[in-house]
Amino acid sequence: MSSTGAGILFIGSLIVALAVTHRPLGDYMYRVYTGTRHLAVERVLYRLVGVHPEAEQRWSAYARAVLAFSAVSVLFLYAFQRLQDKLFLSLGFPAVPDHVAWNTAVSFVTNTNWQAYSGESTMGHLVQMAGLAVQNFMSAAVGMSVAVALVRGFARRNTEDLGNFWVDLIRGTVRILLPIAFVGAIVLVAGGLIQNFAEPHTVTTLTGGQQAITGGPVASQEIIKELGNNGGGFYNANSSHPFENATNWTNWIEVFAILMLPFALPRTFGRMVGDRRQGYAIAAIMGILALTSIVVLTGLEIAHHGTVPQAVGAAMEGKEVRFGVPNSGTFGAATTLTSTGAVNSFHDSYTALGGMITMVNMMLGEVAPGGVGAGLYGMLVLAVITVFVAGLMVGRTPEYLGKKIGSREIKLASLYFLTTPVLVLIGTALAMGSPTERASMLNTGPHGLSEVLYAFTSASNNNGSAFAGLTVNTPWYDTVLGLCMAFGRFLPIVFVLGLAGSLARQAPVPASAGTLPTHRPQFVGMVVGVTVILVALTFLPALALGPLAEGIR
Amino acid sequence: MERLPSWIRQHLAALRALLALTLLTGALYPLVITGIAQGLFNGHANGSIVQKDGKDAGSALVGQLFTDANGQPVRKYFQSRPSAAGAGYDPMSTGASNLGPEDIVDTLPVSGAKDDKGNPDTGRQSLLTRVCARSKAVGALEGVSGARPYCTPDGVGAVLKVFPAVGTPTRAVSVNQACPAAPFVAVYQGVKVECGKPGEDYAAGRTVAVRGTGTAVVPADAVTASGSGLDPDISVAYADLQAGRVARERGLAADQVRALIERNTTGRGLGFMGEPAVNVLQLNLALDRLRR
């Protein structure tokens, strides 16, 4: 079979697997978030936290709980890193420097997992396992909680209640993330990933050299890193490292784990609002955007335009032999379409236009299918904007799922959408305006701008992948990118929960002849169009100076 | 407790939630996984360690350098891909080169010049020049042509800076070829091509990469660094290219070496995942075992 043919089968098999899991997993998550029963372990957790699981929260209380949990998480993770040399399993590493610790704490709590450090030379096993990997679970569970709260806003009527954040957080962790991660981790060890607590073990190589074989609880962290769309690698080389991604088939498992939950959540949404067709429409929008991106990116990498790829004869720089070019491109698309940011090949060395697609994926706001939970709420905000645009065209008050989209709703949706472009473009401009920050670029010319633009796009959209040539472990980048990650995560969450609160208060309006049906291909096409046009209008100038200038000649 | 302001109570609840969930997902979960992994897949869980003469010699999953103390290839061993991990295949410093697809202009070293730390100026090789130099070196080692598109015969990137940037050329410089090298083309659009003078700033010129007529014999993976810097594999094509040299060095029949390559090749998973890959360390170990 040709390499391209195998690459097509790789994508096709992922589509089949996602279609198979979409229904059962989506239905399962529906039962998790709407069920009334509590597991014994959950009761214990509620007692420890001191919450009444039956008590409901209005939107502001829900938002305060999210922010309190995240703030405590950042402080805890910061302190953990600063004190690692005093704790066990630190491998002799010193305390993490303050600006790196701040950046990393924010990064993991916001589901970004941007890494200004190298795992193997900075973090001890304890911080990785009981600090960073915990936030892999938590930030994913928080994302799903916020998404579910928004869906409740659509599904409920005449109420202030959006559910209970602590219940959603604990159920998401205990019933969804942990069981899947448990099975996945064992499968990955079967593929060759390591799972131990050893210190680096020096061996003498065949030619008499020295090589340190590293240890660590990698498999347990690797699976949740993909499943929770986190992306922070145990090692600097992330999922290209043989201990993180050992074989051609663990690579498939990891791409599937990235896409599994985000593509099942539309089903959960459809069930919760009582109309499965709405869920199919959202899944279709995500699917169209995702498949287009995956095919285009994989195709561009196979075509290997550009001087160096042409000289080499393949876009092999920064890629592993066992994965090959097509599967590396597919991983690159999946990781940036979601908020994952794990990499099995290095985006900085992709072809110019292939690298641009990874950026465009993030600029879409990571909605196709987006981060765990974050993708669903992002897509629902875009659906709200689309019915608003459609309503403007025919002069009707727009409505979505029976809820009127009035001025408060559209203001919140617009603020949501504007947050990340403001952070990305202003951040990039600040960095490019300063000679010190420009000096962090590894590459020159348009590719250097791409590195900086990528960094701010990745941080603000909570992706975490990088054009890794950029030197970012400087106080300035650590601080500013940390702020981008925090604002890029929590401002949208507050807007989404505000939107959920005002939707839940409304009584649904009955559908009439003038109502725009939101489950038909027409609506699917409109949301796709609105998404692409909004992103193109916002980011085309910046892209023209970076990857387009480099790739089109 | 009840008298605390509500925002403090909320943060205390958050802290209790975090600690409880840390216990569950940050201690219990990884420990149970470790227990199961160590029990069921002991070899994998501990790094797929391989031994030679009863001593640990590396990991089957982690590539190695097969070079001597001077960095020269040890001719009886199959060679790994280029690596950007530290000084090469260093697991304490994993990663890629991160150089972009249009990184094609070198900074030539100025002889006698020192950097901030007082070290002699080494210049900076572009990704293209690295590719060309590796191709030439591999070609020489294996006794085949090391030529590639966009590469000069002396193994650097075939790149001209043409002045003025717009309009009819009046001056052309082969910027990656330090004087007194003979430029890879004598004349560009009627203008005589000069060699590159170290230290001279050619940034204002238009960059023209010249494809040339060379076709590559040396495979792509032999001239590129991997993402991890620890790639344990090479392509089947690169293994085949090295087979003749290794067979000669070891006095083996070519078929014998080919058979070992085949035995250490992993095909695509289920026939469609990834690419066929030859594990270099396993292959070299198999060769060493053969000799006894």
Boltz contact constraints between the chains, C-beta under 6 A:
constraints:
  - contact:
      token1: [A, 6]
      token2: [B, 268]
      max_distance: 6.0
  - contact:
      token1: [A, 6]
      token2: [B, 272]
      max_distance: 6.0
  - contact:
      token1: [A, 9]
      token2: [B, 272]
      max_distance: 6.0
  - contact:
      token1: [A, 10]
      token2: [B, 272]
      max_distance: 6.0
  - contact:
      token1: [A, 45]
      token2: [B, 20]
      max_distance: 6.0
  - contact:
      token1: [A, 48]
      token2: [B, 16]
      max_distance: 6.0
  - contact:
      token1: [A, 48]
      token2: [B, 20]
      max_distance: 6.0
  - contact:
      token1: [A, 49]
      token2: [B, 13]
      max_distance: 6.0
  - contact:
      token1: [A, 49]
      token2: [B, 16]
      max_distance: 6.0
  - contact:
      token1: [A, 49]
      token2: [B, 17]
      max_distance: 6.0
  - contact:
      token1: [A, 50]
      token2: [B, 13]
      max_distance: 6.0
  - contact:
      token1: [A, 68]
      token2: [B, 10]
      max_distance: 6.0
  - contact:
      token1: [A, 68]
      token2: [B, 11]
      max_distance: 6.0
  - contact:
      token1: [A, 68]
      token2: [B, 14]
      max_distance: 6.0
  - contact:
      token1: [A, 69]
      token2: [B, 14]
      max_distance: 6.0
  - contact:
      token1: [A, 72]
      token2: [B, 11]
      max_distance: 6.0
  - contact:
      token1: [A, 72]
      token2: [B, 14]
      max_distance: 6.0
  - contact:
      token1: [A, 72]
      token2: [B, 15]
      max_distance: 6.0
  - contact:
      token1: [A, 72]
      token2: [B, 18]
      max_distance: 6.0
  - contact:
      token1: [A, 73]
      token2: [B, 18]
      max_distance: 6.0
  - contact:
      token1: [A, 76]
      token2: [B, 18]
      max_distance: 6.0
  - contact:
      token1: [A, 120]
      token2: [B, 92]
      max_distance: 6.0
  - contact:
      token1: [A, 121]
      token2: [B, 92]
      max_distance: 6.0
  - contact:
      token1: [A, 129]
      token2: [B, 26]
      max_distance: 6.0
  - contact:
      token1: [A, 129]
      token2: [B, 30]
      max_distance: 6.0
  - contact:
      token1: [A, 130]
      token2: [B, 22]
      max_distance: 6.0
  - contact:
      token1: [A, 130]
      token2: [B, 26]
      max_distance: 6.0
  - contact:
      token1: [A, 130]
      token2: [B, 27]
      max_distance: 6.0
  - contact:
      token1: [A, 134]
      token2: [B, 22]
      max_distance: 6.0
  - contact:
      token1: [A, 134]
      token2: [B, 25]
      max_distance: 6.0
  - contact:
      token1: [A, 134]
      token2: [B, 26]
      max_distance: 6.0
  - contact:
      token1: [A, 137]
      token2: [B, 25]
      max_distance: 6.0
  - contact:
      token1: [A, 185]
      token2: [B, 33]
      max_distance: 6.0
  - contact:
      token1: [A, 189]
      token2: [B, 37]
      max_distance: 6.0
  - contact:
      token1: [A, 189]
      token2: [B, 41]
      max_distance: 6.0
  - contact:
      token1: [A, 189]
      token2: [B, 44]
      max_distance: 6.0
  - contact:
      token1: [A, 189]
      token2: [B, 45]
      max_distance: 6.0
  - contact:
      token1: [A, 190]
      token2: [B, 41]
      max_distance: 6.0
  - contact:
      token1: [A, 192]
      token2: [B, 44]
      max_distance: 6.0
  - contact:
      token1: [A, 192]
      token2: [B, 48]
      max_distance: 6.0
  - contact:
      token1: [A, 192]
      token2: [B, 61]
      max_distance: 6.0
  - contact:
      token1: [A, 194]
      token2: [B, 45]
      max_distance: 6.0
  - contact:
      token1: [A, 194]
      token2: [B, 47]
      max_distance: 6.0
  - contact:
      token1: [A, 195]
      token2: [B, 33]
      max_distance: 6.0
  - contact:
      token1: [A, 195]
      token2: [B, 34]
      max_distance: 6.0
  - contact:
      token1: [A, 195]
      token2: [B, 37]
      max_distance: 6.0
  - contact:
      token1: [A, 195]
      token2: [B, 45]
      max_distance: 6.0
  - contact:
      token1: [A, 196]
      token2: [B, 45]
      max_distance: 6.0
  - contact:
      token1: [A, 196]
      token2: [B, 46]
      max_distance: 6.0
  - contact:
      token1: [A, 203]
      token2: [B, 56]
      max_distance: 6.0
  - contact:
      token1: [A, 203]
      token2: [B, 57]
      max_distance: 6.0
  - contact:
      token1: [A, 203]
      token2: [B, 58]
      max_distance: 6.0
  - contact:
      token1: [A, 205]
      token2: [B, 58]
      max_distance: 6.0
  - contact:
      token1: [A, 205]
      token2: [B, 64]
      max_distance: 6.0
  - contact:
      token1: [A, 206]
      token2: [B, 284]
      max_distance: 6.0
  - contact:
      token1: [A, 207]
      token2: [B, 66]
      max_distance: 6.0
  - contact:
      token1: [A, 207]
      token2: [B, 74]
      max_distance: 6.0
  - contact:
      token1: [A, 209]
      token2: [B, 65]
      max_distance: 6.0
  - contact:
      token1: [A, 212]
      token2: [B, 91]
      max_distance: 6.0
  - contact:
      token1: [A, 212]
      token2: [B, 92]
      max_distance: 6.0
  - contact:
      token1: [A, 213]
      token2: [B, 47]
      max_distance: 6.0
  - contact:
      token1: [A, 213]
      token2: [B, 59]
      max_distance: 6.0
  - contact:
      token1: [A, 214]
      token2: [B, 91]
      max_distance: 6.0
  - contact:
      token1: [A, 217]
      token2: [B, 30]
      max_distance: 6.0
  - contact:
      token1: [A, 220]
      token2: [B, 30]
      max_distance: 6.0
  - contact:
      token1: [A, 220]
      token2: [B, 33]
      max_distance: 6.0
  - contact:
      token1: [A, 235]
      token2: [B, 94]
      max_distance: 6.0
  - contact:
      token1: [A, 236]
      token2: [B, 94]
      max_distance: 6.0
  - contact:
      token1: [A, 236]
      token2: [B, 95]
      max_distance: 6.0
  - contact:
      token1: [A, 237]
      token2: [B, 94]
      max_distance: 6.0
  - contact:
      token1: [A, 237]
      token2: [B, 95]
      max_distance: 6.0
  - contact:
      token1: [A, 237]
      token2: [B, 228]
      max_distance: 6.0
  - contact:
      token1: [A, 240]
      token2: [B, 227]
      max_distance: 6.0
  - contact:
      token1: [A, 240]
      token2: [B, 228]
      max_distance: 6.0
  - contact:
      token1: [A, 241]
      token2: [B, 94]
      max_distance: 6.0
  - contact:
      token1: [A, 241]
      token2: [B, 228]
      max_distance: 6.0
  - contact:
      token1: [A, 242]
      token2: [B, 61]
      max_distance: 6.0
  - contact:
      token1: [A, 242]
      token2: [B, 62]
      max_distance: 6.0
  - contact:
      token1: [A, 242]
      token2: [B, 230]
      max_distance: 6.0
  - contact:
      token1: [A, 242]
      token2: [B, 232]
      max_distance: 6.0
  - contact:
      token1: [A, 246]
      token2: [B, 61]
      max_distance: 6.0
  - contact:
      token1: [A, 248]
      token2: [B, 269]
      max_distance: 6.0
  - contact:
      token1: [A, 248]
      token2: [B, 273]
      max_distance: 6.0
  - contact:
      token1: [A, 248]
      token2: [B, 274]
      max_distance: 6.0
  - contact:
      token1: [A, 249]
      token2: [B, 269]
      max_distance: 6.0
  - contact:
      token1: [A, 249]
      token2: [B, 273]
      max_distance: 6.0
  - contact:
      token1: [A, 252]
      token2: [B, 273]
      max_distance: 6.0
  - contact:
      token1: [A, 306]
      token2: [B, 101]
      max_distance: 6.0
  - contact:
      token1: [A, 307]
      token2: [B, 102]
      max_distance: 6.0
  - contact:
      token1: [A, 307]
      token2: [B, 104]
      max_distance: 6.0
  - contact:
      token1: [A, 307]
      token2: [B, 150]
      max_distance: 6.0
  - contact:
      token1: [A, 307]
      token2: [B, 209]
      max_distance: 6.0
  - contact:
      token1: [A, 308]
      token2: [B, 101]
      max_distance: 6.0
  - contact:
      token1: [A, 308]
      token2: [B, 127]
      max_distance: 6.0
  - contact:
      token1: [A, 308]
      token2: [B, 128]
      max_distance: 6.0
  - contact:
      token1: [A, 309]
      token2: [B, 101]
      max_distance: 6.0
  - contact:
      token1: [A, 310]
      token2: [B, 149]
      max_distance: 6.0
  - contact:
      token1: [A, 311]
      token2: [B, 128]
      max_distance: 6.0
  - contact:
      token1: [A, 311]
      token2: [B, 131]
      max_distance: 6.0
  - contact:
      token1: [A, 311]
      token2: [B, 148]
      max_distance: 6.0
  - contact:
      token1: [A, 311]
      token2: [B, 149]
      max_distance: 6.0
  - contact:
      token1: [A, 311]
      token2: [B, 150]
      max_distance: 6.0
  - contact:
      token1: [A, 312]
      token2: [B, 131]
      max_distance: 6.0
  - contact:
      token1: [A, 312]
      token2: [B, 220]
      max_distance: 6.0
  - contact:
      token1: [A, 312]
      token2: [B, 223]
      max_distance: 6.0
  - contact:
      token1: [A, 312]
      token2: [B, 224]
      max_distance: 6.0
  - contact:
      token1: [A, 313]
      token2: [B, 216]
      max_distance: 6.0
  - contact:
      token1: [A, 313]
      token2: [B, 220]
      max_distance: 6.0
  - contact:
      token1: [A, 314]
      token2: [B, 220]
      max_distance: 6.0
  - contact:
      token1: [A, 316]
      token2: [B, 220]
      max_distance: 6.0
  - contact:
      token1: [A, 316]
      token2: [B, 221]
      max_distance: 6.0
  - contact:
      token1: [A, 316]
      token2: [B, 224]
      max_distance: 6.0
  - contact:
      token1: [A, 317]
      token2: [B, 224]
      max_distance: 6.0
  - contact:
      token1: [A, 318]
      token2: [B, 96]
      max_distance: 6.0
  - contact:
      token1: [A, 318]
      token2: [B, 227]
      max_distance: 6.0
  - contact:
      token1: [A, 319]
      token2: [B, 227]
      max_distance: 6.0
  - contact:
      token1: [A, 320]
      token2: [B, 226]
      max_distance: 6.0
  - contact:
      token1: [A, 320]
      token2: [B, 227]
      max_distance: 6.0
  - contact:
      token1: [A, 320]
      token2: [B, 231]
      max_distance: 6.0
  - contact:
      token1: [A, 321]
      token2: [B, 221]
      max_distance: 6.0
  - contact:
      token1: [A, 321]
      token2: [B, 231]
      max_distance: 6.0
  - contact:
      token1: [A, 321]
      token2: [B, 233]
      max_distance: 6.0
  - contact:
      token1: [A, 321]
      token2: [B, 235]
      max_distance: 6.0
  - contact:
      token1: [A, 321]
      token2: [B, 277]
      max_distance: 6.0
  - contact:
      token1: [A, 322]
      token2: [B, 233]
      max_distance: 6.0
  - contact:
      token1: [A, 322]
      token2: [B, 274]
      max_distance: 6.0
  - contact:
      token1: [A, 322]
      token2: [B, 277]
      max_distance: 6.0
  - contact:
      token1: [A, 323]
      token2: [B, 274]
      max_distance: 6.0
  - contact:
      token1: [A, 324]
      token2: [B, 274]
      max_distance: 6.0
  - contact:
      token1: [A, 324]
      token2: [B, 275]
      max_distance: 6.0
  - contact:
      token1: [A, 327]
      token2: [B, 274]
      max_distance: 6.0
  - contact:
      token1: [A, 345]
      token2: [B, 227]
      max_distance: 6.0
  - contact:
      token1: [A, 346]
      token2: [B, 96]
      max_distance: 6.0
  - contact:
      token1: [A, 346]
      token2: [B, 98]
      max_distance: 6.0
  - contact:
      token1: [A, 346]
      token2: [B, 227]
      max_distance: 6.0
  - contact:
      token1: [A, 348]
      token2: [B, 98]
      max_distance: 6.0
  - contact:
      token1: [A, 351]
      token2: [B, 101]
      max_distance: 6.0
  - contact:
      token1: [A, 352]
      token2: [B, 101]
      max_distance: 6.0
  - contact:
      token1: [A, 442]
      token2: [B, 98]
      max_distance: 6.0
  - contact:
      token1: [A, 443]
      token2: [B, 100]
      max_distance: 6.0
  - contact:
      token1: [A, 443]
      token2: [B, 103]
      max_distance: 6.0
  - contact:
      token1: [A, 447]
      token2: [B, 100]
      max_distance: 6.0
  - contact:
      token1: [A, 468]
      token2: [B, 98]
      max_distance: 6.0
  - contact:
      token1: [A, 469]
      token2: [B, 98]
      max_distance: 6.0
  - contact:
      token1: [A, 550]
      token2: [B, 102]
      max_distance: 6.0
